[in-house]
Amino acid sequence: MNWINNVVRPRIRSLLNKRETPENYWIKCPESGELVYYKDLEENQWVVPNSGHHMKVKAHDRLRLFLDDGVYDLLPSPRSRPTR
């Protein structure tokens, strides 16, 4: 058994063969178990149409939904003051 062929090469291949998430995937509602197309969830602001369950929303998406045209400026965070 060659550990390079059995261990190292498969790990390298798995790192190189990472694919982007396809745009045609389904998300399962944790409340009802229903499969919902993710584009439909985005259009419905991440609320499952039949069950009314509110899915988690990423911070970037939440800002885009709440703000006009999704336009906002990021402000630098203040530095913490040194303790004495």
N, CA, C and O atoms as a GROMACS GRO file, in nm:
protein
  336
    1MET      N    1   0.084  -0.119   0.000
    1MET     CA    2   0.000   0.000   0.000
    1MET      C    3   0.088   0.124   0.000
    1MET      O    4   0.180   0.138   0.080
    2ASN      N    5   0.057   0.211  -0.089
    2ASN     CA    6   0.131   0.335  -0.100
    2ASN      C    7   0.047   0.447  -0.041
    2ASN      O    8  -0.060   0.477  -0.093
    3TRP      N    9   0.093   0.507   0.065
    3TRP     CA   10   0.012   0.608   0.135
    3TRP      C   11  -0.004   0.735   0.054
    3TRP      O   12  -0.101   0.809   0.072
    4ILE      N   13   0.090   0.762  -0.037
    4ILE     CA   14   0.076   0.881  -0.122
    4ILE      C   15  -0.043   0.862  -0.217
    4ILE      O   16  -0.123   0.954  -0.234
    5ASN      N   17  -0.054   0.746  -0.277
    5ASN     CA   18  -0.164   0.719  -0.369
    5ASN      C   19  -0.297   0.706  -0.295
    5ASN      O   20  -0.401   0.747  -0.346
    6ASN      N   21  -0.294   0.648  -0.176
    6ASN     CA   22  -0.418   0.620  -0.104
    6ASN      C   23  -0.467   0.736  -0.018
    6ASN      O   24  -0.588   0.747   0.005
    7VAL      N   25  -0.378   0.822   0.028
    7VAL     CA   26  -0.418   0.928   0.121
    7VAL      C   27  -0.400   1.067   0.062
    7VAL      O   28  -0.493   1.147   0.060
    8VAL      N   29  -0.281   1.095   0.015
    8VAL     CA   30  -0.247   1.232  -0.025
    8VAL      C   31  -0.319   1.272  -0.154
    8VAL      O   32  -0.380   1.378  -0.159
    9ARG      N   33  -0.312   1.191  -0.256
    9ARG     CA   34  -0.373   1.226  -0.385
    9ARG      C   35  -0.525   1.245  -0.375
    9ARG      O   36  -0.576   1.341  -0.432
   10PRO      N   37  -0.598   1.158  -0.306
   10PRO     CA   38  -0.743   1.184  -0.296
   10PRO      C   39  -0.774   1.315  -0.224
   10PRO      O   40  -0.871   1.382  -0.259
   11ARG      N   41  -0.695   1.351  -0.124
   11ARG     CA   42  -0.718   1.478  -0.054
   11ARG      C   43  -0.690   1.597  -0.145
   11ARG      O   44  -0.764   1.695  -0.145
   12ILE      N   45  -0.584   1.588  -0.222
   12ILE     CA   46  -0.553   1.696  -0.316
   12ILE      C   47  -0.661   1.707  -0.422
   12ILE      O   48  -0.703   1.817  -0.457
   13ARG      N   49  -0.706   1.595  -0.473
   13ARG     CA   50  -0.814   1.596  -0.573
   13ARG      C   51  -0.942   1.655  -0.516
   13ARG      O   52  -1.012   1.729  -0.585
   14SER      N   53  -0.972   1.622  -0.393
   14SER     CA   54  -1.095   1.674  -0.334
   14SER      C   55  -1.087   1.826  -0.315
   14SER      O   56  -1.188   1.894  -0.325
   15LEU      N   57  -0.967   1.878  -0.288
   15LEU     CA   58  -0.951   2.023  -0.275
   15LEU      C   59  -0.962   2.092  -0.410
   15LEU      O   60  -1.019   2.200  -0.420
   16LEU      N   61  -0.908   2.030  -0.514
   16LEU     CA   62  -0.909   2.091  -0.646
   16LEU      C   63  -1.043   2.077  -0.717
   16LEU      O   64  -1.076   2.159  -0.803
   17ASN      N   65  -1.120   1.976  -0.683
   17ASN     CA   66  -1.245   1.949  -0.753
   17ASN      C   67  -1.367   2.009  -0.684
   17ASN      O   68  -1.479   1.967  -0.711
   18LYS      N   69  -1.346   2.106  -0.596
   18LYS     CA   70  -1.460   2.168  -0.530
   18LYS      C   71  -1.540   2.244  -0.634
   18LYS      O   72  -1.486   2.324  -0.710
   19ARG      N   73  -1.669   2.217  -0.636
   19ARG     CA   74  -1.756   2.281  -0.733
   19ARG      C   75  -1.838   2.388  -0.665
   19ARG      O   76  -1.867   2.381  -0.546
   20GLU      N   77  -1.874   2.486  -0.743
   20GLU     CA   78  -1.967   2.588  -0.694
   20GLU      C   79  -2.103   2.521  -0.675
   20GLU      O   80  -2.136   2.424  -0.742
   21THR      N   81  -2.180   2.576  -0.583
   21THR     CA   82  -2.313   2.522  -0.560
   21THR      C   83  -2.399   2.550  -0.683
   21THR      O   84  -2.407   2.665  -0.726
   22PRO      N   85  -2.463   2.451  -0.739
   22PRO     CA   86  -2.545   2.475  -0.858
   22PRO      C   87  -2.666   2.562  -0.823
   22PRO      O   88  -2.711   2.567  -0.709
   23GLU      N   89  -2.716   2.630  -0.926
   23GLU     CA   90  -2.827   2.721  -0.903
   23GLU      C   91  -2.961   2.649  -0.901
   23GLU      O   92  -3.064   2.714  -0.883
   24ASN      N   93  -2.963   2.522  -0.919
   24ASN     CA   94  -3.090   2.451  -0.923
   24ASN      C   95  -3.102   2.352  -0.808
   24ASN      O   96  -3.126   2.234  -0.830
   25TYR      N   97  -3.084   2.399  -0.686
   25TYR     CA   98  -3.095   2.307  -0.575
   25TYR      C   99  -3.215   2.342  -0.488
   25TYR      O  100  -3.268   2.454  -0.492
   26TRP      N  101  -3.255   2.247  -0.412
   26TRP     CA  102  -3.376   2.258  -0.331
   26TRP      C  103  -3.338   2.267  -0.184
   26TRP      O  104  -3.234   2.215  -0.142
   27ILE      N  105  -3.422   2.333  -0.106
   27ILE     CA  106  -3.400   2.346   0.038
   27ILE      C  107  -3.520   2.283   0.108
   27ILE      O  108  -3.634   2.305   0.070
   28LYS      N  109  -3.491   2.205   0.211
   28LYS     CA  110  -3.596   2.136   0.285
   28LYS      C  111  -3.642   2.222   0.402
   28LYS      O  112  -3.560   2.270   0.481
   29CYS      N  113  -3.771   2.242   0.414
   29CYS     CA  114  -3.828   2.318   0.524
   29CYS      C  115  -3.816   2.236   0.652
   29CYS      O  116  -3.861   2.121   0.655
   30PRO      N  117  -3.755   2.291   0.758
   30PRO     CA  118  -3.740   2.212   0.881
   30PRO      C  119  -3.872   2.189   0.953
   30PRO      O  120  -3.882   2.096   1.033
   31GLU      N  121  -3.970   2.269   0.927
   31GLU     CA  122  -4.099   2.254   0.996
   31GLU      C  123  -4.189   2.150   0.930
   31GLU      O  124  -4.242   2.063   0.997
   32SER      N  125  -4.205   2.159   0.798
   32SER     CA  126  -4.299   2.071   0.729
   32SER      C  127  -4.231   1.959   0.650
   32SER      O  128  -4.297   1.862   0.612
   33GLY      N  129  -4.100   1.972   0.625
   33GLY     CA  130  -4.029   1.870   0.548
   33GLY      C  131  -4.048   1.888   0.398
   33GLY      O  132  -4.003   1.804   0.320
   34GLU      N  133  -4.112   1.994   0.357
   34GLU     CA  134  -4.138   2.022   0.216
   34GLU      C  135  -4.010   2.070   0.148
   34GLU      O  136  -3.932   2.144   0.207
   35LEU      N  137  -3.989   2.029   0.023
   35LEU     CA  138  -3.876   2.075  -0.055
   35LEU      C  139  -3.919   2.198  -0.133
   35LEU      O  140  -4.020   2.197  -0.202
   36VAL      N  141  -3.839   2.306  -0.121
   36VAL     CA  142  -3.872   2.432  -0.186
   36VAL      C  143  -3.751   2.476  -0.268
   36VAL      O  144  -3.638   2.468  -0.221
   37TYR      N  145  -3.776   2.521  -0.389
   37TYR     CA  146  -3.671   2.570  -0.476
   37TYR      C  147  -3.616   2.699  -0.418
   37TYR      O  148  -3.693   2.787  -0.378
   38TYR      N  149  -3.484   2.712  -0.412
   38TYR     CA  150  -3.425   2.825  -0.341
   38TYR      C  151  -3.456   2.958  -0.406
   38TYR      O  152  -3.463   3.059  -0.336
   39LYS      N  153  -3.475   2.964  -0.538
   39LYS     CA  154  -3.512   3.090  -0.605
   39LYS      C  155  -3.649   3.135  -0.557
   39LYS      O  156  -3.673   3.255  -0.542
   40ASP      N  157  -3.741   3.040  -0.533
   40ASP     CA  158  -3.872   3.075  -0.481
   40ASP      C  159  -3.861   3.131  -0.339
   40ASP      O  160  -3.933   3.223  -0.302
   41LEU      N  161  -3.770   3.074  -0.259
   41LEU     CA  162  -3.748   3.125  -0.124
   41LEU      C  163  -3.693   3.267  -0.128
   41LEU      O  164  -3.736   3.352  -0.050
   42GLU      N  165  -3.599   3.294  -0.217
   42GLU     CA  166  -3.543   3.429  -0.229
   42GLU      C  167  -3.651   3.529  -0.267
   42GLU      O  168  -3.658   3.638  -0.210
   43GLU      N  169  -3.735   3.493  -0.363
   43GLU     CA  170  -3.843   3.582  -0.406
   43GLU      C  171  -3.944   3.606  -0.295
   43GLU      O  172  -4.004   3.713  -0.288
   44ASN      N  173  -3.962   3.509  -0.208
   44ASN     CA  174  -4.058   3.519  -0.099
   44ASN      C  175  -3.992   3.565   0.031
   44ASN      O  176  -4.048   3.548   0.139
   45GLN      N  177  -3.872   3.623   0.020
   45GLN     CA  178  -3.795   3.675   0.132
   45GLN      C  179  -3.770   3.570   0.240
   45GLN      O  180  -3.784   3.596   0.360
   46TRP      N  181  -3.734   3.451   0.196
   46TRP     CA  182  -3.694   3.339   0.280
   46TRP      C  183  -3.803   3.292   0.375
   46TRP      O  184  -3.776   3.250   0.488
   47VAL      N  185  -3.927   3.299   0.328
   47VAL     CA  186  -4.041   3.242   0.400
   47VAL      C  187  -4.097   3.130   0.315
   47VAL      O  188  -4.127   3.151   0.197
   48VAL      N  189  -4.110   3.010   0.372
   48VAL     CA  190  -4.162   2.896   0.298
   48VAL      C  191  -4.309   2.923   0.266
   48VAL      O  192  -4.387   2.951   0.357
   49PRO      N  193  -4.348   2.915   0.137
   49PRO     CA  194  -4.484   2.955   0.099
   49PRO      C  195  -4.596   2.877   0.168
   49PRO      O  196  -4.693   2.938   0.214
   50ASN      N  197  -4.586   2.746   0.175
   50ASN     CA  198  -4.699   2.668   0.228
   50ASN      C  199  -4.704   2.663   0.380
   50ASN      O  200  -4.813   2.664   0.438
   51SER      N  201  -4.589   2.658   0.446
   51SER     CA  202  -4.590   2.643   0.592
   51SER      C  203  -4.574   2.776   0.664
   51SER      O  204  -4.607   2.786   0.782
   52GLY      N  205  -4.522   2.880   0.595
   52GLY     CA  206  -4.502   3.009   0.659
   52GLY      C  207  -4.379   3.012   0.750
   52GLY      O  208  -4.362   3.107   0.826
   53HIS      N  209  -4.294   2.911   0.743
   53HIS     CA  210  -4.174   2.905   0.826
   53HIS      C  211  -4.072   3.006   0.775
   53HIS      O  212  -4.046   3.014   0.655
   54HIS      N  213  -4.014   3.084   0.865
   54HIS     CA  214  -3.913   3.183   0.830
   54HIS      C  215  -3.776   3.119   0.839
   54HIS      O  216  -3.733   3.077   0.947
   55MET      N  217  -3.706   3.112   0.726
   55MET     CA  218  -3.573   3.055   0.722
   55MET      C  219  -3.472   3.159   0.767
   55MET      O  220  -3.503   3.278   0.769
   56LYS      N  221  -3.352   3.116   0.802
   56LYS     CA  222  -3.246   3.209   0.839
   56LYS      C  223  -3.204   3.288   0.716
   56LYS      O  224  -3.198   3.234   0.605
   57VAL      N  225  -3.174   3.417   0.736
   57VAL     CA  226  -3.132   3.504   0.627
   57VAL      C  227  -2.990   3.552   0.657
   57VAL      O  228  -2.961   3.594   0.768
   58LYS      N  229  -2.904   3.546   0.557
   58LYS     CA  230  -2.767   3.594   0.574
   58LYS      C  231  -2.770   3.745   0.593
   58LYS      O  232  -2.861   3.813   0.545
   59ALA      N  233  -2.671   3.797   0.662
   59ALA     CA  234  -2.667   3.940   0.693
   59ALA      C  235  -2.665   4.025   0.566
   59ALA      O  236  -2.733   4.127   0.559
   60HIS      N  237  -2.589   3.983   0.468
   60HIS     CA  238  -2.582   4.058   0.343
   60HIS      C  239  -2.719   4.063   0.275
   60HIS      O  240  -2.760   4.168   0.225
   61ASP      N  241  -2.789   3.951   0.272
   61ASP     CA  242  -2.921   3.946   0.211
   61ASP      C  243  -3.022   4.029   0.291
   61ASP      O  244  -3.109   4.093   0.233
   62ARG      N  245  -3.010   4.027   0.422
   62ARG     CA  246  -3.101   4.104   0.506
   62ARG      C  247  -3.085   4.255   0.479
   62ARG      O  248  -3.184   4.327   0.470
   63LEU      N  249  -2.962   4.300   0.467
   63LEU     CA  250  -2.938   4.441   0.435
   63LEU      C  251  -2.994   4.477   0.298
   63LEU      O  252  -3.052   4.584   0.279
   64ARG      N  253  -2.976   4.387   0.202
   64ARG     CA  254  -3.027   4.411   0.068
   64ARG      C  255  -3.180   4.421   0.067
   64ARG      O  256  -3.237   4.500  -0.008
   65LEU      N  257  -3.245   4.341   0.152
   65LEU     CA  258  -3.391   4.342   0.158
   65LEU      C  259  -3.445   4.467   0.229
   65LEU      O  260  -3.546   4.524   0.186
   66PHE      N  261  -3.380   4.510   0.335
   66PHE     CA  262  -3.431   4.620   0.417
   66PHE      C  263  -3.399   4.758   0.362
   66PHE      O  264  -3.477   4.851   0.383
   67LEU      N  265  -3.287   4.772   0.294
   67LEU     CA  266  -3.244   4.904   0.250
   67LEU      C  267  -3.289   4.932   0.106
   67LEU      O  268  -3.306   4.839   0.027
   68ASP      N  269  -3.308   5.058   0.075
   68ASP     CA  270  -3.352   5.098  -0.058
   68ASP      C  271  -3.250   5.056  -0.162
   68ASP      O  272  -3.133   5.094  -0.154
   69ASP      N  273  -3.293   4.980  -0.258
   69ASP     CA  274  -3.209   4.932  -0.368
   69ASP      C  275  -3.087   4.854  -0.321
   69ASP      O  276  -2.996   4.830  -0.400
   70GLY      N  277  -3.082   4.815  -0.195
   70GLY     CA  278  -2.970   4.738  -0.142
   70GLY      C  279  -2.839   4.815  -0.140
   70GLY      O  280  -2.732   4.754  -0.140
   71VAL      N  281  -2.846   4.949  -0.138
   71VAL     CA  282  -2.725   5.031  -0.140
   71VAL      C  283  -2.694   5.077   0.002
   71VAL      O  284  -2.780   5.134   0.069
   72TYR      N  285  -2.573   5.052   0.046
   72TYR     CA  286  -2.531   5.094   0.179
   72TYR      C  287  -2.379   5.107   0.182
   72TYR      O  288  -2.309   5.049   0.099
   73ASP      N  289  -2.330   5.184   0.277
   73ASP     CA  290  -2.186   5.202   0.296
   73ASP      C  291  -2.143   5.134   0.425
   73ASP      O  292  -2.208   5.149   0.528
   74LEU      N  293  -2.035   5.060   0.418
   74LEU     CA  294  -1.982   4.996   0.537
   74LEU      C  295  -1.892   5.096   0.609
   74LEU      O  296  -1.805   5.157   0.548
   75LEU      N  297  -1.913   5.113   0.737
   75LEU     CA  298  -1.832   5.202   0.817
   75LEU      C  299  -1.726   5.122   0.891
   75LEU      O  300  -1.753   5.010   0.935
   76PRO      N  301  -1.608   5.176   0.906
   76PRO     CA  302  -1.506   5.102   0.981
   76PRO      C  303  -1.544   5.093   1.128
   76PRO      O  304  -1.600   5.188   1.185
   77SER      N  305  -1.515   4.982   1.188
   77SER     CA  306  -1.549   4.965   1.330
   77SER      C  307  -1.448   5.041   1.415
   77SER      O  308  -1.329   5.044   1.382
   78PRO      N  309  -1.494   5.101   1.523
   78PRO     CA  310  -1.401   5.177   1.608
   78PRO      C  311  -1.303   5.081   1.676
   78PRO      O  312  -1.338   4.969   1.712
   79ARG      N  313  -1.184   5.129   1.693
   79ARG     CA  314  -1.084   5.046   1.759
   79ARG      C  315  -1.115   5.043   1.907
   79ARG      O  316  -1.163   5.141   1.964
   80SER      N  317  -1.086   4.933   1.968
   80SER     CA  318  -1.109   4.924   2.112
   80SER      C  319  -1.002   5.005   2.184
   80SER      O  320  -0.887   5.011   2.141
   81ARG      N  321  -1.043   5.066   2.291
   81ARG     CA  322  -0.951   5.149   2.368
   81ARG      C  323  -0.862   5.061   2.455
   81ARG      O  324  -0.909   4.964   2.513
   82PRO      N  325  -0.735   5.095   2.464
   82PRO     CA  326  -0.646   5.013   2.548
   82PRO      C  327  -0.683   5.026   2.695
   82PRO      O  328  -0.721   5.134   2.741
   83THR      N  329  -0.673   4.918   2.766
   83THR     CA  330  -0.702   4.920   2.909
   83THR      C  331  -0.578   4.962   2.985
   83THR      O  332  -0.466   4.934   2.944
   84ARG      N  333  -0.600   5.030   3.096
   84ARG     CA  334  -0.486   5.078   3.177
   84ARG      C  335  -0.468   4.996   3.300
   84ARG      O  336  -0.378   5.022   3.379
   0.00000   0.00000   0.00000
